[in-house]
Every structure is written in structure tokens, then in C-alpha cells.
Amino acid sequence: MPQQEPDFKLLGQLAVLSQVGLEMAAPVGLGAALDYYFGWAPWASVCGALRGLVGGMTHLIAILNRRAAEDSAKQKRDLK
């Protein structure tokens, strides 16, 4: 048994990063399934890979912008 409380901020960050990974991988899997069932190979996989890349990168940029804004606000509070 752990002797200390879990770091919920770290757990939240890990959950968000896991979500980003799933956002990148799920469209590729869906595209591969569509390719298999409808014989569209490789177009649905390619579209899924592009969708996953764009969606995942957009989410990562949003996370970084939010963190930068929080850090900026914290620095302003510390200067007062």
C-alpha cells in the first residue's frame, strides 16, 4: 500500500495525454476497419491517419496554450 496520497494533478495530466493518444490512434483503426469491410484500401486508413494527426496535434496545442496561460497568470500573481 502506498504511504502517500496520489498526486491528482499528475494523474489528470496523464489522463489527458492518454486521451490524445487515443484520439490519434482510433481514426486509423476505424479507417482500417472501413478499408477491410468496404474494400477502399488504403484510402480510409490514410484519411484516418490524417484525421488522427490533425485532431491530436490540435488538442496538444490547446493543452500547451492553456498551460502557458496558467503559467502567465501565476507569474503575474507572484509579482504582486
KESELO-586620 format. One record per atom (N, C-alpha, C): residue number from 0; residue in three letters; atom name; y, z, x. Coordinates in nm, 2 decimals. Each point is the difference from the previous one (the first is absolute). Example, Ala and Ser with C-alpha at 12.3 -4.5 7.8 and 13.67 -1.06 7.14 Angstrom:
2
{0; 'ALA'; 'N'; {-0.57; 0.78; 1.32}}
{0; 'ALA'; 'CA'; {0.12; 0.00; -0.09}}
{0; 'ALA'; 'C'; {0.12; 0.00; 0.09}}
{1; 'SER'; 'N'; {0.11; -0.07; -0.04}}
{1; 'SER'; 'CA'; {0.11; 0.00; 0.09}}
{1; 'SER'; 'C'; {0.11; 0.08; -0.08}}
This chain:
80
{0; 'MET'; 'N'; {-0.12; 0.00; 0.08}}
{0; 'MET'; 'CA'; {0.12; 0.00; -0.08}}
{0; 'MET'; 'C'; {0.12; 0.00; 0.09}}
{1; 'PRO'; 'N'; {0.10; -0.08; -0.04}}
{1; 'PRO'; 'CA'; {0.13; 0.00; 0.08}}
{1; 'PRO'; 'C'; {0.07; 0.13; -0.02}}
{2; 'GLN'; 'N'; {0.07; 0.04; 0.10}}
{2; 'GLN'; 'CA'; {0.07; 0.13; 0.00}}
{2; 'GLN'; 'C'; {0.15; -0.02; -0.05}}
{3; 'GLN'; 'N'; {0.05; -0.13; 0.00}}
{3; 'GLN'; 'CA'; {0.13; -0.02; -0.04}}
{3; 'GLN'; 'C'; {0.01; -0.10; -0.12}}
{4; 'GLU'; 'N'; {0.11; 0.01; -0.06}}
{4; 'GLU'; 'CA'; {0.02; -0.09; -0.12}}
{4; 'GLU'; 'C'; {0.02; -0.14; 0.05}}
{5; 'PRO'; 'N'; {-0.05; -0.10; -0.08}}
{5; 'PRO'; 'CA'; {0.02; -0.14; 0.04}}
{5; 'PRO'; 'C'; {0.14; -0.04; 0.00}}
{6; 'ASP'; 'N'; {0.04; -0.10; 0.08}}
{6; 'ASP'; 'CA'; {0.13; -0.05; 0.01}}
{6; 'ASP'; 'C'; {0.01; -0.11; -0.11}}
{7; 'PHE'; 'N'; {0.06; 0.04; -0.11}}
{7; 'PHE'; 'CA'; {0.01; -0.09; -0.11}}
{7; 'PHE'; 'C'; {0.09; -0.13; 0.02}}
{8; 'LYS'; 'N'; {0.10; 0.02; 0.09}}
{8; 'LYS'; 'CA'; {0.08; -0.11; 0.03}}
{8; 'LYS'; 'C'; {-0.08; -0.11; 0.08}}
{9; 'LEU'; 'N'; {-0.08; 0.05; 0.09}}
{9; 'LEU'; 'CA'; {-0.09; -0.09; 0.08}}
{9; 'LEU'; 'C'; {-0.10; -0.07; -0.09}}
{10; 'LEU'; 'N'; {-0.06; 0.08; -0.09}}
{10; 'LEU'; 'CA'; {-0.10; -0.06; -0.09}}
{10; 'LEU'; 'C'; {0.07; -0.10; -0.09}}
{11; 'GLY'; 'N'; {0.12; 0.02; -0.05}}
{11; 'GLY'; 'CA'; {0.07; -0.10; -0.08}}
{11; 'GLY'; 'C'; {0.03; -0.13; 0.08}}
{12; 'GLN'; 'N'; {0.04; 0.02; 0.13}}
{12; 'GLN'; 'CA'; {0.02; -0.12; 0.08}}
{12; 'GLN'; 'C'; {-0.13; -0.08; 0.02}}
{13; 'LEU'; 'N'; {-0.11; 0.07; 0.02}}
{13; 'LEU'; 'CA'; {-0.13; -0.07; 0.02}}
{13; 'LEU'; 'C'; {-0.04; -0.07; -0.13}}
{14; 'ALA'; 'N'; {0.03; 0.06; -0.11}}
{14; 'ALA'; 'CA'; {-0.04; -0.06; -0.13}}
{14; 'ALA'; 'C'; {0.08; -0.13; -0.02}}
{15; 'VAL'; 'N'; {0.13; 0.00; 0.04}}
{15; 'VAL'; 'CA'; {0.08; -0.12; -0.02}}
{15; 'VAL'; 'C'; {-0.04; -0.11; 0.09}}
{16; 'LEU'; 'N'; {-0.04; 0.04; 0.13}}
{16; 'LEU'; 'CA'; {-0.05; -0.10; 0.09}}
{16; 'LEU'; 'C'; {-0.13; -0.06; -0.05}}
{17; 'SER'; 'N'; {-0.09; 0.08; -0.06}}
{17; 'SER'; 'CA'; {-0.12; -0.04; -0.05}}
{17; 'SER'; 'C'; {0.02; -0.10; -0.12}}
{18; 'GLN'; 'N'; {0.10; 0.03; -0.08}}
{18; 'GLN'; 'CA'; {0.04; -0.09; -0.11}}
{18; 'GLN'; 'C'; {0.04; -0.14; 0.05}}
{19; 'VAL'; 'N'; {0.08; 0.00; 0.11}}
{19; 'VAL'; 'CA'; {0.05; -0.12; 0.06}}
{19; 'VAL'; 'C'; {-0.12; -0.08; 0.05}}
{20; 'GLY'; 'N'; {-0.09; 0.06; 0.07}}
{20; 'GLY'; 'CA'; {-0.12; -0.07; 0.04}}
{20; 'GLY'; 'C'; {-0.08; -0.06; -0.11}}
{21; 'LEU'; 'N'; {-0.01; 0.07; -0.11}}
{21; 'LEU'; 'CA'; {-0.07; -0.05; -0.12}}
{21; 'LEU'; 'C'; {0.07; -0.12; -0.06}}
{22; 'GLU'; 'N'; {0.13; 0.01; 0.00}}
{22; 'GLU'; 'CA'; {0.09; -0.11; -0.05}}
{22; 'GLU'; 'C'; {-0.02; -0.12; 0.08}}
{23; 'MET'; 'N'; {-0.03; 0.01; 0.13}}
{23; 'MET'; 'CA'; {-0.02; -0.11; 0.09}}
{23; 'MET'; 'C'; {-0.14; -0.06; -0.02}}
{24; 'ALA'; 'N'; {-0.10; 0.09; -0.02}}
{24; 'ALA'; 'CA'; {-0.14; -0.05; 0.00}}
{24; 'ALA'; 'C'; {-0.05; -0.05; -0.13}}
{25; 'ALA'; 'N'; {0.05; 0.07; -0.11}}
{25; 'ALA'; 'CA'; {-0.05; -0.04; -0.13}}
{25; 'ALA'; 'C'; {0.02; -0.14; -0.04}}
{26; 'PRO'; 'N'; {0.12; -0.06; 0.02}}
{26; 'PRO'; 'CA'; {0.02; -0.14; -0.04}}
{26; 'PRO'; 'C'; {-0.09; -0.10; 0.08}}
{27; 'VAL'; 'N'; {-0.04; 0.03; 0.12}}
{27; 'VAL'; 'CA'; {-0.09; -0.08; 0.08}}
{27; 'VAL'; 'C'; {-0.14; 0.01; -0.07}}
{28; 'GLY'; 'N'; {-0.04; 0.11; -0.03}}
{28; 'GLY'; 'CA'; {-0.13; 0.02; -0.07}}
{28; 'GLY'; 'C'; {0.00; -0.07; -0.14}}
{29; 'LEU'; 'N'; {0.10; 0.01; -0.07}}
{29; 'LEU'; 'CA'; {0.01; -0.06; -0.13}}
{29; 'LEU'; 'C'; {0.00; -0.16; 0.02}}
{30; 'GLY'; 'N'; {0.07; -0.04; 0.10}}
{30; 'GLY'; 'CA'; {0.00; -0.15; 0.03}}
{30; 'GLY'; 'C'; {-0.13; -0.05; 0.04}}
{31; 'ALA'; 'N'; {-0.08; 0.08; 0.08}}
{31; 'ALA'; 'CA'; {-0.13; -0.04; 0.04}}
{31; 'ALA'; 'C'; {-0.10; 0.00; -0.12}}
{32; 'ALA'; 'N'; {0.02; 0.09; -0.09}}
{32; 'ALA'; 'CA'; {-0.08; 0.00; -0.12}}
{32; 'ALA'; 'C'; {0.03; -0.12; -0.09}}
{33; 'LEU'; 'N'; {0.13; -0.03; -0.01}}
{33; 'LEU'; 'CA'; {0.03; -0.12; -0.08}}
{33; 'LEU'; 'C'; {-0.05; -0.13; 0.06}}
{34; 'ASP'; 'N'; {0.01; 0.00; 0.14}}
{34; 'ASP'; 'CA'; {-0.06; -0.12; 0.07}}
{34; 'ASP'; 'C'; {-0.15; -0.01; -0.03}}
{35; 'TYR'; 'N'; {-0.07; 0.11; 0.00}}
{35; 'TYR'; 'CA'; {-0.14; -0.01; -0.02}}
{35; 'TYR'; 'C'; {-0.04; -0.04; -0.14}}
{36; 'TYR'; 'N'; {0.07; 0.06; -0.10}}
{36; 'TYR'; 'CA'; {-0.04; -0.03; -0.14}}
{36; 'TYR'; 'C'; {0.05; -0.14; -0.05}}
{37; 'PHE'; 'N'; {0.12; -0.04; 0.05}}
{37; 'PHE'; 'CA'; {0.05; -0.13; -0.05}}
{37; 'PHE'; 'C'; {0.00; -0.11; 0.10}}
{38; 'GLY'; 'N'; {-0.05; 0.02; 0.12}}
{38; 'GLY'; 'CA'; {-0.01; -0.10; 0.10}}
{38; 'GLY'; 'C'; {0.13; -0.06; 0.05}}
{39; 'TRP'; 'N'; {0.10; 0.09; 0.01}}
{39; 'TRP'; 'CA'; {0.13; -0.04; 0.04}}
{39; 'TRP'; 'C'; {0.02; 0.01; 0.15}}
{40; 'ALA'; 'N'; {-0.11; 0.03; 0.07}}
{40; 'ALA'; 'CA'; {0.01; 0.04; 0.15}}
{40; 'ALA'; 'C'; {0.09; -0.10; 0.07}}
{41; 'PRO'; 'N'; {0.08; 0.04; 0.09}}
{41; 'PRO'; 'CA'; {0.04; 0.13; 0.04}}
{41; 'PRO'; 'C'; {0.14; 0.05; -0.07}}
{42; 'TRP'; 'N'; {0.04; -0.08; -0.10}}
{42; 'TRP'; 'CA'; {0.14; 0.02; -0.05}}
{42; 'TRP'; 'C'; {0.03; 0.14; -0.05}}
{43; 'ALA'; 'N'; {-0.09; 0.05; -0.08}}
{43; 'ALA'; 'CA'; {0.03; 0.13; -0.06}}
{43; 'ALA'; 'C'; {0.00; 0.11; 0.11}}
{44; 'SER'; 'N'; {-0.08; -0.01; 0.10}}
{44; 'SER'; 'CA'; {0.00; 0.09; 0.11}}
{44; 'SER'; 'C'; {0.13; -0.01; 0.08}}
{45; 'VAL'; 'N'; {0.04; -0.12; 0.02}}
{45; 'VAL'; 'CA'; {0.13; -0.02; 0.08}}
{45; 'VAL'; 'C'; {0.12; 0.06; -0.08}}
{46; 'CYS'; 'N'; {0.00; -0.03; -0.13}}
{46; 'CYS'; 'CA'; {0.11; 0.05; -0.09}}
{46; 'CYS'; 'C'; {-0.01; 0.16; 0.00}}
{47; 'GLY'; 'N'; {-0.12; 0.05; -0.01}}
{47; 'GLY'; 'CA'; {-0.02; 0.15; 0.00}}
{47; 'GLY'; 'C'; {0.05; 0.06; 0.13}}
{48; 'ALA'; 'N'; {-0.03; -0.07; 0.11}}
{48; 'ALA'; 'CA'; {0.04; 0.05; 0.13}}
{48; 'ALA'; 'C'; {0.15; 0.00; 0.01}}
{49; 'LEU'; 'N'; {0.07; -0.11; -0.04}}
{49; 'LEU'; 'CA'; {0.14; 0.00; 0.00}}
{49; 'LEU'; 'C'; {0.06; 0.10; -0.09}}
{50; 'ARG'; 'N'; {-0.05; 0.02; -0.12}}
{50; 'ARG'; 'CA'; {0.05; 0.10; -0.09}}
{50; 'ARG'; 'C'; {-0.02; 0.14; 0.05}}
{51; 'GLY'; 'N'; {-0.11; 0.03; 0.06}}
{51; 'GLY'; 'CA'; {-0.02; 0.13; 0.06}}
{51; 'GLY'; 'C'; {0.09; 0.02; 0.12}}
{52; 'LEU'; 'N'; {0.03; -0.10; 0.08}}
{52; 'LEU'; 'CA'; {0.09; 0.02; 0.12}}
{52; 'LEU'; 'C'; {0.14; 0.03; -0.05}}
{53; 'VAL'; 'N'; {0.05; -0.09; -0.10}}
{53; 'VAL'; 'CA'; {0.13; 0.02; -0.05}}
{53; 'VAL'; 'C'; {0.02; 0.13; -0.07}}
{54; 'GLY'; 'N'; {-0.10; 0.03; -0.09}}
{54; 'GLY'; 'CA'; {0.01; 0.13; -0.07}}
{54; 'GLY'; 'C'; {0.00; 0.12; 0.09}}
{55; 'GLY'; 'N'; {-0.09; 0.00; 0.09}}
{55; 'GLY'; 'CA'; {-0.02; 0.11; 0.09}}
{55; 'GLY'; 'C'; {0.12; 0.02; 0.09}}
{56; 'MET'; 'N'; {0.05; -0.11; 0.06}}
{56; 'MET'; 'CA'; {0.12; 0.01; 0.08}}
{56; 'MET'; 'C'; {0.12; 0.04; -0.07}}
{57; 'THR'; 'N'; {0.02; -0.04; -0.13}}
{57; 'THR'; 'CA'; {0.11; 0.04; -0.08}}
{57; 'THR'; 'C'; {0.00; 0.15; -0.03}}
{58; 'HIS'; 'N'; {-0.12; 0.05; -0.02}}
{58; 'HIS'; 'CA'; {-0.02; 0.14; -0.03}}
{58; 'HIS'; 'C'; {0.03; 0.08; 0.13}}
{59; 'LEU'; 'N'; {-0.05; -0.05; 0.11}}
{59; 'LEU'; 'CA'; {0.03; 0.07; 0.13}}
{59; 'LEU'; 'C'; {0.15; 0.01; 0.03}}
{60; 'ILE'; 'N'; {0.07; -0.11; -0.02}}
{60; 'ILE'; 'CA'; {0.14; -0.01; 0.02}}
{60; 'ILE'; 'C'; {0.08; 0.10; -0.09}}
{61; 'ALA'; 'N'; {-0.05; 0.01; -0.13}}
{61; 'ALA'; 'CA'; {0.06; 0.09; -0.09}}
{61; 'ALA'; 'C'; {-0.02; 0.15; 0.04}}
{62; 'ILE'; 'N'; {-0.12; 0.03; 0.05}}
{62; 'ILE'; 'CA'; {-0.03; 0.13; 0.05}}
{62; 'ILE'; 'C'; {0.09; 0.03; 0.12}}
{63; 'LEU'; 'N'; {0.02; -0.09; 0.10}}
{63; 'LEU'; 'CA'; {0.08; 0.02; 0.11}}
{63; 'LEU'; 'C'; {0.15; 0.02; -0.04}}
{64; 'ASN'; 'N'; {0.05; -0.08; -0.09}}
{64; 'ASN'; 'CA'; {0.13; 0.01; -0.05}}
{64; 'ASN'; 'C'; {0.03; 0.14; -0.06}}
{65; 'ARG'; 'N'; {-0.10; 0.04; -0.08}}
{65; 'ARG'; 'CA'; {0.01; 0.13; -0.07}}
{65; 'ARG'; 'C'; {0.01; 0.11; 0.11}}
{66; 'ARG'; 'N'; {-0.09; -0.01; 0.10}}
{66; 'ARG'; 'CA'; {0.00; 0.10; 0.10}}
{66; 'ARG'; 'C'; {0.13; 0.00; 0.08}}
{67; 'ALA'; 'N'; {0.05; -0.11; 0.03}}
{67; 'ALA'; 'CA'; {0.13; -0.01; 0.08}}
{67; 'ALA'; 'C'; {0.11; 0.06; -0.08}}
{68; 'ALA'; 'N'; {0.00; -0.02; -0.13}}
{68; 'ALA'; 'CA'; {0.11; 0.06; -0.09}}
{68; 'ALA'; 'C'; {-0.02; 0.15; 0.00}}
{69; 'GLU'; 'N'; {-0.12; 0.05; -0.01}}
{69; 'GLU'; 'CA'; {-0.02; 0.14; 0.00}}
{69; 'GLU'; 'C'; {0.04; 0.06; 0.14}}
{70; 'ASP'; 'N'; {-0.03; -0.06; 0.11}}
{70; 'ASP'; 'CA'; {0.04; 0.05; 0.13}}
{70; 'ASP'; 'C'; {0.15; -0.01; 0.01}}
{71; 'SER'; 'N'; {0.07; -0.10; -0.05}}
{71; 'SER'; 'CA'; {0.14; -0.01; 0.01}}
{71; 'SER'; 'C'; {0.07; 0.11; -0.08}}
{72; 'ALA'; 'N'; {-0.06; 0.03; -0.12}}
{72; 'ALA'; 'CA'; {0.06; 0.11; -0.09}}
{72; 'ALA'; 'C'; {-0.02; 0.13; 0.07}}
{73; 'LYS'; 'N'; {-0.12; 0.02; 0.07}}
{73; 'LYS'; 'CA'; {-0.02; 0.13; 0.07}}
{73; 'LYS'; 'C'; {0.09; 0.02; 0.11}}
{74; 'GLN'; 'N'; {0.03; -0.11; 0.08}}
{74; 'GLN'; 'CA'; {0.10; 0.01; 0.11}}
{74; 'GLN'; 'C'; {0.14; 0.03; -0.05}}
{75; 'LYS'; 'N'; {0.04; -0.05; -0.11}}
{75; 'LYS'; 'CA'; {0.13; 0.03; -0.06}}
{75; 'LYS'; 'C'; {0.00; 0.14; -0.04}}
{76; 'ARG'; 'N'; {-0.10; 0.05; -0.06}}
{76; 'ARG'; 'CA'; {-0.01; 0.14; -0.04}}
{76; 'ARG'; 'C'; {0.01; 0.10; 0.12}}
{77; 'ASP'; 'N'; {-0.07; -0.04; 0.11}}
{77; 'ASP'; 'CA'; {0.00; 0.08; 0.12}}
{77; 'ASP'; 'C'; {0.13; 0.00; 0.07}}
{78; 'LEU'; 'N'; {0.08; -0.10; -0.02}}
{78; 'LEU'; 'CA'; {0.13; 0.00; 0.07}}
{78; 'LEU'; 'C'; {0.11; 0.08; -0.07}}
{79; 'LYS'; 'N'; {-0.03; 0.03; -0.13}}
{79; 'LYS'; 'CA'; {0.10; 0.08; -0.07}}
{79; 'LYS'; 'C'; {0.00; 0.15; 0.03}}
